[in-house]
Amino acid sequence: MTLQTNTLNSKLRLVRWPLAVLLVLAISVLALVLTIRQGLGESFIRNGNWYTSESIGSADASATVRAVVAIAGLLASTREDSMYYTVKSVDGEPLRLDCRYRIEGDDYNADWWSITAYGWDYFLIPNQQKRYSFNNENVVRNEDGSWVIQVSASKEEGNWLPVGPSGTPISSKSTDNDFDLLFRLYTPGDAYLQNPETAPLPIVTLEGCS
């Protein structure tokens, strides 16, 4: 018994340190993921229901900001080349799949812009229409040049941006919102570069929930 006990203790000593290292790494990764999923924190600039950050695309961005950009799929270049605004909630209420939203807009001072829906897991939302965004070239406009995009899980007439369950299992969900909206502007005008908190943006309103 003593020989068997000594052998067992020797094996435990051999695996003790590797297990400890793995545990520390796992805790570190979890802490990093939680930090990243909190977003850019106080660096956010608010414009109505939209948020942006001057750190995105900046050469001085921290490691956390760079990680957020990489995971969220912003593909950010310099601010002079592109700017990004996101909506995760409307008037304080997180975006929900059982609600309908209306986005109203016009033309914006940029070479190109688009509005894209992303699931809470930061990936495009699977849908039968394979429709993930609208931009200044494909959005159907009213006679005066303005446009309206309907955002919902159920089919809508006109410019309908489908949303639905993310491809990642719901057990992994760690955000309050079911999806978010991303407004990209490429080569934005001075209003966005100098006054991002007041620059003109599309208006997002909640139309109702089921």
N, C-alpha and C positions, 0 to 999 in steps of 0.2 A: 504493500500500500504506500509505503514511504517513497519508493522509487516512482510509482505512478503519480503520486502527488507532486514530487519534484519535477517530473517531466511536464505535468500540466502547468505548473507555475512558470516553468521556463517558456512554454509556448505562449502563456498569457503575457509575459514580459516582452516577448518578441512582437506581439501585435498591439501592445498597449500604446506605444508611441505613434505608430501609423494611424491607429484609430483616433488618437487625440488630435493629430494633424488634420485628419479628414473632418473631424467635428468642428475644429476652428475654421477651416475653409468653408464648411457648410454655413456656419453662423455668419461669416464675413460676406458670403454671397447673398444670403438672405437679407442682411442689413443693407447691402448695396442695392438690391432689387427694390426694397421698400423705399429707400431714398430716391431712386430713380422714378418710381411710380408716383411719388409725391409731386413730380413735375419740377418746374423751375422756381417754385416758391415765391419769395419776395421780389424776384427779378421780373415778374409778370407786370405788364402794363395793360390796364383795362380800358376798353372802348366799347361802352354798352355791354352787351353780353359776350363780346369778343375779347380775347386776351392775346397778347403778343409779348415778345421779349427782345430787348436790344442785344441780349447776349447771343441769340441765335445768329450764326453766321459771323460772329466776331472772333478775331484771332485771339482775344483775351478770354474767351469762354473757358470756364472751369471744366474739370474732368466730368463732373456730374452733369453739367449742361450738355457736353458732347455726347454723353451716354444717353440722355433723354432724346436728343436729336436723332441718334442712331436707332434707338428702339422705336421711336414714334414714326420713323420713316420720312422725316421732313426733307432729307437730302439737302440740307441748307448750304447755300453758297454765301457770298458776302451780302450784307444788307442792301447794298446798292444794286445788286443783281436780283435779289428776291426777298420778299417778306412774307411772313406767315402769321395768320390769326386763327385762333381756334375757339370753338364754342363747346363747352361740356354741360352747360346748364342754361336755362332761360329764366330770368328773374329769380335765380336762386334754386330752381327746381332742376335736378339732373335730367338729362335727355333720356326718355324712356321709349321702349319699343311699343308700348301700348298707347302711345300718344301720337298726335299728328302735328306737324310743324309747317310753317309757311315762311319761306325766305323771299323777300322782295328786294329788288335792286335795279341798277341801271348800268351805265358805263362807268368805268373807273380808270383813273390815270395810271395806266400800266400798259406795257406792250402786250401782256397776256395775263389772264386771271382764270382761276378755276375754283370750284367748290366741291369738295370730296367728303364722303361719309366713311368713317373708319369705326370698326368695332372696338369694344373696350380693350381688346387684346392688341390694338394698334394695326391690325390687318384690314384689308378691304373686306367688305361684308359680302359673302356669297349670295347671289340671287340669279334667278332664271334669265332675267333680262341682260345679265352681264353689264349692268349700268352702274357705274361707281362714282361718276362725277358729271358736272356740267361746267362749260367754260364759255368765254365770250364769243366763241365761234359756233358752238352747237346749240346754245340755249335758244328756245323759241321765244321771241319777243312780242310785246304788244305793239300797237301801231305807233305809240309815242317812243318806242325804243326801250321801255322798261320791261321787266320780266318778273315772273313768279315761279319759284320752285317749290313743289310739295314734297315733304319728307315724311314717309310713313312706311309701315310694314305692309299695309294693304294697298292695292292698286289705286292710283289716282289718275285723273285726266291731265293732259298737258305735260309740263316738265316734272316728271315724277322721279324722285331719287329714292330707290328702295332701301330700306334698312331691315335688319332681321338679326337672328342669333349669330354670334360670332362662331368661327370654326373651332375655337379652343373650348374645351369642356368648361361648363359653368362653375365647376368646383374650383377653378383657378381664378375666378373673377375677384378682383381686389379693388374695384372702383365703384363709386356710387352711380355713375352714368352707364347706360347700356351701349352708347356709341357717342361719337363726337363729330363735329364738322370742322373741316380745315379749309381756310380761304387762302389761296396762294396768289401772290402778285409778283410777276416777273418784270424787272426793270421798273419799279414803282416810282411815282412822281415824288416831288419834294414834300408834299403834305404828309406822306407816309414815313419818309425818312426823318423829317424834322418834328412832326407833331403826330406820332402814331396814336396818341390817346384821343385825338379829335378828328382824325382823317375820316372821310366818308366810307362807310362800309355797308354791306347788305343788312337788312333788318330781319331778325329771326323772331317769330312769335309762335306761341303755343295756341293751336286751334281747338284742341280738345283731347280727351283720353277715354278709352273704353273701359 
